[in-house]
Structures are given as structure tokens and as C-alpha cells.
Amino acid sequence: MKIGLDMMGGDFAPAEAVKGAVAFLSENNNEIEIVMFGDKSCIDIELNKFNFFQNRCTIIHTSQVIEMQEHPTKALKEKQDSSIAVGFKMLATGEIDAFISAGIPAQ
């Protein structure tokens, strides 16, 4: 099973999302792969703080970030290379089995 994670959403991203992914993978079987969406360089910095099996993770680099002050639906349309937009696209095409995001705050 492939579970997609929006690494750029939520407070203290991507550090807290990486901590959660590492904890999840350390407690679950080898049949689950995490597909991380976000800025690869930022995610790599956080992943390198942990000694874990990175062969169970794939990072999909995205070049855009939706900021807190942006209107959610407008940002999704305009920022097609954001972590949440790319994650939802891959979910829709069946490339991942599930997608988890802290989301875009309502305005």
C-alpha cells in the first residue's frame, strides 16, 4: 500500500510530518510505502536526522507552497505544483492508495 503525505502542510512543516512518518514506518510492516510530497531539500534535511529505512519512502518534489494567507480554492487552482495539488492528482490517478494532508486552512 502506498500512502501519500503532504509534507508542507501544517505547523512546523516538514519537520513534524517527517517525525510522524518515521514513527509510523517504525511501527508498521514492510508492505506500506510512504510517498512524501513537498520540497525535497527540506524533507531530506529532516529525514537525515533519523536512522531509518528510507527505502520505504519516496519523495515527490514540488516547487510551490500554499501560504496560510492564501484563499484555499484559488491557491489549489493556481499552484498546480504544490504538495497538496500533486498529492490529490496522484490519488485521483491511482498512483497512491491514500493521501493525508494537514490541509489548507479555511478563510
Residue frames as qw, qx, qy, qz and C-alpha x, y, z in Angstrom:
[[0.000, 0.889, 0.458, 0.000, 0.00, 0.00, 0.00],
 [0.405, 0.224, -0.004, 0.887, 1.23, 3.50, -0.86],
 [0.204, -0.837, -0.454, 0.229, 0.18, 6.31, 1.45],
 [0.366, 0.568, 0.072, 0.734, 0.79, 9.88, 0.28],
 [0.412, -0.677, -0.368, 0.487, 1.71, 12.57, 2.80],
 [0.206, 0.880, 0.072, 0.422, 1.60, 16.32, 2.26],
 [0.698, -0.194, -0.307, 0.617, 4.85, 17.25, 3.97],
 [0.226, 0.248, -0.009, 0.942, 4.41, 21.01, 3.60],
 [0.413, -0.619, -0.348, -0.571, 1.04, 21.42, 5.35],
 [0.709, -0.605, -0.354, 0.074, 0.55, 22.19, 9.00],
 [0.269, -0.925, 0.255, -0.083, 2.62, 23.87, 11.68],
 [0.433, -0.643, 0.616, 0.143, 6.36, 23.22, 11.72],
 [0.898, 0.378, 0.222, 0.018, 6.36, 21.54, 8.30],
 [0.815, 0.061, -0.500, -0.286, 8.08, 19.45, 7.17],
 [0.073, 0.416, -0.798, 0.430, 9.84, 18.57, 10.46],
 [0.552, -0.076, 0.590, -0.584, 6.74, 17.34, 12.30],
 [0.857, 0.318, -0.086, -0.396, 5.43, 15.45, 9.27],
 [0.538, 0.470, -0.693, 0.097, 8.78, 13.66, 8.94],
 [0.184, -0.301, 0.781, -0.514, 8.72, 12.72, 12.64],
 [0.740, 0.103, 0.352, -0.563, 5.25, 11.26, 12.20],
 [0.801, 0.434, -0.336, -0.239, 6.19, 9.34, 9.06],
 [0.310, 0.456, -0.794, 0.255, 9.29, 7.86, 10.69],
 [0.396, -0.164, 0.704, -0.567, 7.31, 6.83, 13.78],
 [0.823, 0.244, 0.110, -0.502, 4.61, 5.25, 11.62],
 [0.716, 0.473, -0.504, -0.098, 7.07, 3.30, 9.48],
 [0.101, 0.426, -0.822, 0.363, 8.98, 2.05, 12.51],
 [0.472, -0.031, 0.679, -0.562, 5.79, 0.59, 13.97],
 [0.790, 0.379, 0.168, -0.453, 4.25, -0.89, 10.80],
 [0.832, 0.018, 0.511, 0.215, 5.04, -3.72, 8.45],
 [0.309, -0.344, 0.517, 0.720, 7.11, -3.54, 5.30],
 [0.324, 0.486, 0.747, 0.319, 4.08, -3.59, 3.00],
 [0.045, 0.937, 0.318, -0.138, 3.45, 0.12, 3.48],
 [0.529, 0.154, 0.135, 0.824, 5.33, 2.75, 1.50],
 [0.048, -0.816, -0.286, 0.499, 5.13, 6.48, 2.22],
 [0.457, 0.490, 0.325, 0.667, 5.12, 8.89, -0.72],
 [0.271, -0.647, -0.257, 0.665, 6.12, 12.33, 0.54],
 [0.351, 0.728, 0.365, 0.463, 5.10, 15.45, -1.36],
 [0.258, -0.944, -0.065, 0.196, 6.95, 18.73, -0.90],
 [0.227, 0.884, -0.405, 0.047, 10.29, 20.50, -1.14],
 [0.938, 0.079, -0.298, 0.158, 12.78, 17.63, -1.47],
 [0.415, 0.451, -0.462, 0.641, 15.72, 19.53, 0.01],
 [0.395, -0.481, 0.331, -0.709, 13.75, 20.47, 3.13],
 [0.938, -0.180, -0.042, -0.292, 12.39, 16.94, 3.54],
 [0.818, 0.271, -0.403, 0.309, 15.87, 15.41, 3.08],
 [0.077, 0.541, -0.484, 0.684, 17.30, 17.64, 5.82],
 [0.649, -0.367, 0.304, -0.594, 14.68, 16.36, 8.25],
 [0.977, 0.048, -0.159, -0.134, 14.93, 12.71, 7.14],
 [0.615, 0.454, -0.504, 0.401, 18.70, 12.76, 7.64],
 [0.285, -0.555, 0.481, -0.617, 18.15, 13.38, 11.36],
 [0.848, -0.168, 0.344, -0.367, 16.80, 9.84, 11.66],
 [0.004, -0.357, 0.912, 0.201, 18.36, 6.45, 11.14],
 [0.680, 0.244, 0.564, -0.401, 15.57, 4.57, 9.41],
 [0.519, 0.142, 0.753, 0.378, 14.81, 2.65, 6.26],
 [0.225, 0.545, -0.091, -0.803, 14.47, 5.29, 3.56],
 [0.033, 0.042, -0.865, -0.499, 13.79, 2.56, 1.02],
 [0.028, 0.541, 0.835, -0.094, 10.17, 2.69, 2.23],
 [0.075, 0.791, 0.235, -0.560, 9.87, 6.38, 1.30],
 [0.473, 0.402, 0.432, 0.654, 9.65, 8.18, -2.00],
 [0.064, -0.619, -0.184, 0.761, 9.88, 11.95, -2.23],
 [0.387, 0.648, 0.507, 0.416, 7.97, 13.74, -4.97],
 [0.286, -0.240, -0.080, 0.924, 9.48, 17.22, -5.24],
 [0.140, 0.830, 0.514, 0.167, 7.01, 20.06, -5.58],
 [0.432, 0.219, -0.011, 0.875, 8.09, 23.61, -6.31],
 [0.214, -0.530, -0.127, -0.811, 5.18, 25.61, -4.92],
 [0.215, -0.234, -0.775, 0.547, 3.91, 26.20, -1.38],
 [0.251, -0.698, -0.459, -0.489, 0.44, 27.37, -0.45],
 [0.166, 0.207, -0.475, 0.839, 0.77, 30.00, 2.25],
 [0.064, -0.410, -0.785, 0.460, -1.60, 30.43, 5.21],
 [0.167, 0.491, 0.190, -0.834, -2.99, 33.74, 3.97],
 [0.175, 0.123, -0.670, -0.711, -3.95, 32.41, 0.51],
 [0.733, 0.083, 0.129, -0.663, -7.53, 31.59, -0.41],
 [0.599, -0.188, 0.778, -0.008, -7.73, 27.76, -0.40],
 [0.729, 0.469, 0.499, 0.001, -9.61, 27.03, -3.64],
 [0.379, 0.910, -0.150, -0.077, -7.84, 29.78, -5.56],
 [0.228, -0.703, 0.669, 0.081, -4.44, 28.55, -4.38],
 [0.701, 0.002, 0.712, 0.035, -5.21, 24.96, -5.40],
 [0.661, 0.691, 0.293, 0.008, -6.11, 26.12, -8.90],
 [0.251, 0.936, -0.246, 0.027, -3.16, 28.48, -9.28],
 [0.166, -0.662, 0.727, -0.068, -0.48, 26.36, -7.61],
 [0.930, 0.165, -0.185, -0.271, -0.69, 23.10, -9.51],
 [0.691, 0.309, -0.568, 0.322, 2.81, 22.09, -8.35],
 [0.362, -0.564, 0.460, -0.582, 2.04, 22.42, -4.64],
 [0.015, -0.190, 0.962, -0.194, 2.30, 19.37, -2.41],
 [0.475, 0.263, 0.652, -0.528, -1.44, 19.12, -1.82],
 [0.627, 0.545, -0.116, -0.545, -2.35, 19.56, -5.51],
 [0.390, 0.449, -0.786, -0.169, 0.18, 16.98, -6.74],
 [0.176, -0.086, 0.919, -0.343, -0.85, 14.57, -3.97],
 [0.594, 0.362, 0.449, -0.560, -4.52, 14.79, -4.89],
 [0.580, 0.551, -0.405, -0.442, -3.66, 14.29, -8.58],
 [0.228, 0.338, -0.913, 0.003, -1.72, 11.12, -7.80],
 [0.364, 0.112, 0.792, -0.478, -4.57, 9.87, -5.62],
 [0.632, 0.475, 0.129, -0.599, -7.06, 10.51, -8.42],
 [0.585, 0.528, -0.543, -0.291, -4.94, 8.59, -10.93],
 [0.974, -0.185, -0.061, -0.113, -4.43, 5.65, -8.57],
 [0.552, 0.547, -0.498, 0.384, -0.68, 6.16, -8.20],
 [0.009, 0.221, -0.733, 0.643, -1.16, 6.22, -4.41],
 [0.328, -0.382, -0.859, -0.093, -3.82, 4.47, -2.33],
 [0.328, -0.818, -0.441, 0.169, -4.47, 7.23, 0.22],
 [0.346, 0.496, -0.077, 0.793, -3.48, 10.86, 0.78],
 [0.470, -0.701, -0.435, 0.314, -3.12, 12.68, 4.09],
 [0.299, 0.474, -0.011, 0.828, -2.72, 16.43, 4.49],
 [0.167, -0.395, -0.508, 0.747, -2.99, 18.96, 7.28],
 [0.236, 0.747, 0.604, 0.147, -4.88, 20.80, 4.57],
 [0.181, 0.360, 0.092, 0.911, -5.36, 24.38, 3.71],
 [0.033, -0.355, -0.626, 0.694, -6.93, 26.47, 6.45],
 [0.108, 0.733, 0.631, 0.229, -10.41, 27.78, 5.78],
 [0.203, 0.108, -0.053, 0.972, -10.72, 31.53, 5.43]]
